[in-house]
Amino acid sequence: AMLKSQRVLPAPLRRVLEQLPPTTHPMDVLRTGCSTLGCLEPEGTGHPPLAIACRLMAALPSILLYWHAFTTSLMRIDTSGTEETTAGHFLNMLLDKKPDPLHQHALDASLTLYAEHLFNPSTFAARTIASTQADFYSAITGAIGALRGPLHGGANTAAIALVERYASPDEAEAGVLATLGTQERVPGFGHPLYQAADPRSVAIKGWAAKLAAGSDDGARLMAVAERIEAVMQRERKVWPNVDFYSAIVYRLCGIPAPMFTPVFAFARIAGWSAHLMEQRTGNRVFWPASTYVGPEARPTPTLDQR
């Protein structure tokens, strides 16, 4: 009930979102929306860290879909909603209808799996910013920027592009083998922390299979994805990470591919916020050392010699 009460956006923020062009990357919309909210509702009296964390968890889906509705159809949508969950609220705003229960449960599972995951690049960025005693919004805005990159949060968008490229499992196998032959990276596979399967991937694959069972298109996507998985395990001994089958879940829920990484961000607000609050309990500024490996010192000509 508390999160539901935090979904409505202030009028100045809505006006800012209306100024962003339709070509804006959705992650840039979230970054701008978070930063703007920090100006309108700054951390301090009346806005303690936990309240800000909850506000951002509730407001980020509203920020994205208010901008989306306005730039695609000039509609100023009501972001309050009646759905009880973030997944249901997001799907309701996006599709303008009551969400299918299976889709809602699958998306909710994905949000749970994405909510926190160790010391990843965006969490590191958030804690680095927090260590300087910057405000909460600055740290979250930096984390959103780090998550935008294709080697972190953007992998799910690349994964669905890979799967949708192929019409059949056989075509997928040939295509992936050709990609491996050029030493290109196959998106959605491998993880720095796991030598075997990403346990989150095992969980979300089950939801992808449930969704795929309801349509011919879903069955094709799953067949292609599972053949790619088999090829990668056979040829490179690598397993899919959570992004690979999450991409299929999002696709079958009707979520546009450019919104895949923002959905990741909706969930990760919880993890980032927990890290920020922990950082502040015993803070030391992050100040890493570096070693210069460039050319040795060279003589510098005086001004009259130049």
Solvent accessible surface area in square Angstrom, and as a share of the most:
residue,aa,sasa,rsa
1,A,115,0.89
2,M,101,0.45
3,L,64,0.32
4,K,55,0.23
5,S,77,0.50
6,Q,54,0.24
7,R,9,0.03
8,V,77,0.44
9,L,2,0.01
10,P,33,0.21
11,A,39,0.30
12,P,50,0.32
13,L,0,0.00
14,R,77,0.28
15,R,138,0.50
16,V,50,0.28
17,L,0,0.00
18,E,30,0.13
19,Q,142,0.63
20,L,32,0.16
21,P,73,0.46
22,P,90,0.56
23,T,126,0.73
24,T,25,0.15
25,H,67,0.30
26,P,12,0.08
27,M,2,0.01
28,D,22,0.11
29,V,0,0.00
30,L,0,0.00
31,R,96,0.35
32,T,36,0.21
33,G,0,0.00
34,C,0,0.00
35,S,52,0.34
36,T,22,0.13
37,L,0,0.00
38,G,13,0.12
39,C,102,0.61
40,L,67,0.34
41,E,29,0.13
42,P,73,0.46
43,E,50,0.22
44,G,39,0.38
45,T,145,0.84
46,G,62,0.60
47,H,60,0.27
48,P,68,0.43
49,P,38,0.24
50,L,115,0.57
51,A,45,0.35
52,I,3,0.01
53,A,3,0.02
54,C,16,0.09
55,R,23,0.08
56,L,0,0.00
57,M,50,0.23
58,A,7,0.06
59,A,0,0.00
60,L,0,0.00
61,P,1,0.01
62,S,0,0.00
63,I,0,0.00
64,L,0,0.00
65,L,2,0.01
66,Y,2,0.01
67,W,12,0.04
68,H,49,0.22
69,A,13,0.10
70,F,28,0.12
71,T,29,0.17
72,T,91,0.53
73,S,60,0.39
74,L,135,0.67
75,M,105,0.47
76,R,164,0.60
77,I,34,0.17
78,D,108,0.56
79,T,7,0.04
80,S,38,0.24
81,G,26,0.25
82,T,117,0.68
83,E,19,0.09
84,E,128,0.58
85,T,46,0.27
86,T,46,0.27
87,A,0,0.00
88,G,0,0.00
89,H,2,0.01
90,F,2,0.01
91,L,1,0.01
92,N,41,0.21
93,M,26,0.12
94,L,26,0.13
95,L,59,0.30
96,D,121,0.63
97,K,127,0.54
98,K,157,0.67
99,P,9,0.05
100,D,66,0.34
101,P,90,0.57
102,L,67,0.33
103,H,50,0.22
104,Q,31,0.14
105,H,99,0.44
106,A,0,0.00
107,L,1,0.01
108,D,59,0.30
109,A,22,0.17
110,S,1,0.00
111,L,18,0.09
112,T,97,0.57
113,L,38,0.19
114,Y,1,0.00
115,A,25,0.20
116,E,77,0.34
117,H,20,0.09
118,L,101,0.50
119,F,108,0.45
120,N,20,0.10
121,P,82,0.52
122,S,0,0.00
123,T,0,0.00
124,F,96,0.40
125,A,25,0.20
126,A,0,0.00
127,R,30,0.11
128,T,41,0.24
129,I,50,0.25
130,A,3,0.02
131,S,2,0.01
132,T,83,0.48
133,Q,153,0.68
134,A,30,0.24
135,D,59,0.30
136,F,1,0.00
137,Y,7,0.03
138,S,46,0.30
139,A,1,0.00
140,I,0,0.00
141,T,26,0.15
142,G,23,0.22
143,A,0,0.00
144,I,1,0.00
145,G,35,0.33
146,A,35,0.27
147,L,0,0.00
148,R,90,0.33
149,G,26,0.25
150,P,97,0.61
151,L,145,0.72
152,H,29,0.13
153,G,0,0.00
154,G,10,0.10
155,A,6,0.05
156,N,0,0.00
157,T,46,0.27
158,A,39,0.31
159,A,0,0.00
160,I,4,0.02
161,A,55,0.43
162,L,5,0.03
163,V,1,0.00
164,E,73,0.33
165,R,142,0.52
166,Y,14,0.05
167,A,69,0.54
168,S,41,0.27
169,P,36,0.23
170,D,97,0.50
171,E,81,0.36
172,A,0,0.00
173,E,39,0.17
174,A,65,0.50
175,G,17,0.17
176,V,0,0.00
177,L,67,0.33
178,A,65,0.50
179,T,24,0.14
180,L,13,0.07
181,G,61,0.59
182,T,86,0.50
183,Q,144,0.64
184,E,109,0.49
185,R,136,0.49
186,V,7,0.04
187,P,25,0.15
188,G,0,0.00
189,F,11,0.04
190,G,25,0.24
191,H,50,0.22
192,P,124,0.78
193,L,96,0.48
194,Y,56,0.21
195,Q,165,0.74
196,A,61,0.47
197,A,39,0.31
198,D,2,0.01
199,P,80,0.50
200,R,25,0.09
201,S,4,0.03
202,V,97,0.56
203,A,47,0.36
204,I,0,0.00
205,K,56,0.24
206,G,35,0.34
207,W,61,0.21
208,A,0,0.00
209,A,46,0.36
210,K,111,0.47
211,L,12,0.06
212,A,4,0.03
213,A,91,0.70
214,G,70,0.67
215,S,52,0.33
216,D,132,0.68
217,D,51,0.27
218,G,0,0.00
219,A,56,0.43
220,R,76,0.28
221,L,0,0.00
222,M,15,0.06
223,A,39,0.30
224,V,0,0.00
225,A,0,0.00
226,E,76,0.34
227,R,73,0.27
228,I,0,0.00
229,E,21,0.09
230,A,49,0.38
231,V,0,0.00
232,M,8,0.04
233,Q,52,0.23
234,R,123,0.45
235,E,70,0.31
236,R,102,0.37
237,K,137,0.58
238,V,46,0.27
239,W,76,0.27
240,P,7,0.05
241,N,9,0.05
242,V,5,0.03
243,D,12,0.06
244,F,0,0.00
245,Y,0,0.00
246,S,0,0.00
247,A,0,0.00
248,I,0,0.00
249,V,0,0.00
250,Y,0,0.00
251,R,76,0.28
252,L,26,0.13
253,C,2,0.01
254,G,41,0.39
255,I,6,0.03
256,P,51,0.32
257,A,34,0.27
258,P,71,0.45
259,M,5,0.02
260,F,1,0.00
261,T,5,0.03
262,P,0,0.00
263,V,1,0.00
264,F,9,0.04
265,A,0,0.00
266,F,9,0.04
267,A,9,0.07
268,R,3,0.01
269,I,0,0.00
270,A,38,0.30
271,G,3,0.03
272,W,0,0.00
273,S,3,0.02
274,A,60,0.46
275,H,28,0.12
276,L,1,0.01
277,M,60,0.27
278,E,100,0.45
279,Q,11,0.05
280,R,85,0.31
281,T,118,0.69
282,G,65,0.62
283,N,49,0.25
284,R,201,0.73
285,V,74,0.42
286,F,56,0.23
287,W,214,0.75
288,P,109,0.68
289,A,106,0.82
290,S,111,0.71
291,T,118,0.69
292,Y,167,0.63
293,V,137,0.79
294,G,33,0.32
295,P,82,0.51
296,E,151,0.68
297,A,109,0.84
298,R,185,0.68
299,P,129,0.81
300,T,104,0.61
301,P,71,0.45
302,T,79,0.46
303,L,145,0.72
304,D,130,0.67
305,Q,129,0.57
306,R,181,0.66
